[in-house]
Amino acid sequence: MRLKLLLFFLLLSFLNEAQVQTKLERGIPEREGLSSSAILNFINKAEEKIDAIHSLMIVKNGKVISEGWWKPYNKNSPHELWSLSKSFTSTAVGFAVNEGLLSIDDLVISFFPDKVPDKPSWQLEQLRIVDLLTMNTGHVKEPKLNAGEGDWEFNFLNSDIQFMPGTHFLYNTPATFMLSSIIQKVSGEMLVDYLYPRLFEPLGIEKPDWEMNEDGVNVGGWGLHLKTEDIAKFGLLYLNKGMWNEKQILPRKWIEDATSKQVSNGSNPTNDWAQGYGYQFWRSRHNSYRGDGAMGQFCLVIPEKNMVIAITSGTNNMGMVMQLVWENILPEAVNTSLPNNTKIHNHLKEKTASLFLNPYDFKSSKAVKNMVNKKYQIENNEHGLKSVSFKKKKNKNYVIFDMEDGIETIEYGHGEYIYDEIINHLPFTNLRRNQFIPESSLRYLKHKKISSSGMWINNNEFMLSTYLFETPVRMDYKFIFNDKRLIIESIANNYLGKSNQPNLLKSVLND
């Protein structure tokens, strides 16, 4: 009996140790050559100049020296990576090349003989996997995949390619989808399943969600959902040239090729999007490279500083995120230890433990007594919203959206975010009025978690701010009460650029 108990506890100890090893080692900034004050400066500048940064993790010399999540975002929730997903798709190609499943010089049409046009163009006949990897397909205009309908591979192969492949750079998300489809063809597995035992499992990353099209192919160019530490692990694998726990899990040469300048994409020395492009990795200033995604999802690798920076956000100014790294982090990072500064380090820890997104000033915690038990019937509209009502019960506050496909009840806090879960979808996200939000992300909003806060802007205007905290998306709803009517304005991520305008709906007159 004692022997069995001893074996049991030894096994338990082994499992706990294995679990601990899935996390990156933690360290002190100064000991690894970066001052706590530099990190504080970055965070303060980010809060001042960036509309919504969601998380930050800095890894130096293999150790996490600072980490933080701006509530309602948190370390345990995966985050939509958008185009940062592309670097993971490229990694799958690296594994497939190493296993002899394909070569980057293989012709793309060789994988889809039943979907090639009867008379393929000479450009299509020369298109190779390497051209997909480097966004050098020869397209002048990005092909349309018609999300939710049609045959994506057929649509790509029948698109107009005007230049010789390998001679014209154009950022091309459908090209990344084709890589995912090719991986599925040669491996017999979906991209996420193929990567799990080769990448995710060795790095201690739980098998993630990765969106797929109607034919069951992972979309490749977007749609991967990972935690901040998972992003940092991925960057550390590349920083270490494919080594993980003293094992070479991805060939060093692939890492070097994937992150080198394979093609030119501009000549502006001050622009991080004009430093060259590798295999689904961007070259950056200061001899660094990165994977990135819309609205500020970053895996930034800085070899000369032995550093990886993982960032998730919901910003409309991605360039500013990188600029703040170059201005506040990079000049202060050195390759020797710095003197301890316990006071500043404690200040940094306090700061990162209390990060909080506050998109508006909470001017009042006034109750919604003037709205309680009132229902506002909404005029006929293309969004399927029939009515809005407001409810207060046992110190809890709710906004209730009655839509054609169901009722969505959202609980919100005053001066705090209340976590909740949506059943159908949030109003105004069923149509792509804000074109910067990928349609796939809108589909992902169903049955997902949200966090909401409400505030009075003035005596007759109430704002509900809702974060879909497994994505970069924030929905703002302004309710304007006037002459027995309700006017609703909504906008995603406070984005009013280009031709995008807020959605605007009115109620019928209330008797």
Secondary structure, DSSP 8 states (H G I E B T S, - for coil): -HHHHHHHHHHHHHHHHHHHHTS-EE--TGGGT--HHHHHHHHHHHHHH-S-EEEEEEEETTEEEEEEE-BT--TTS-EE-GGGHHHHHHHHHHHHHHTTS--TTSBGGGG-TTTS-SS--HHHHH-BHHHHHTT-S--SS-----TTSS-HHHHHHTS---S-TTS-----HHHHHHHHHHHHHHHSS-HHHHHIIIIITTTT-----B-B-TTS-B-SSS-BEE-HHHHHHHHHHHHTTTEETTEE-S-HHHHHHHHS--B-----TT-TTSS-B-SS-EEETTTEEEEEETTTEEEEEEGGGTEEEEEEE--S-HHHHHHHIIIIIGGG--SS-----HHHHHHHHHHHHT-B--SS--------TTTBT-EEEB---TT-EEEEEEEEETTEEEEEEEETTEEEEEEEEESS-EEEE-SS--TT-SS-SSTTS-HHHHHHTTT-EEEEEEEEEETTEEEEEEE-TTSS-EEEEEEEEETTEEEEEEEETT---TT---EEEEB----
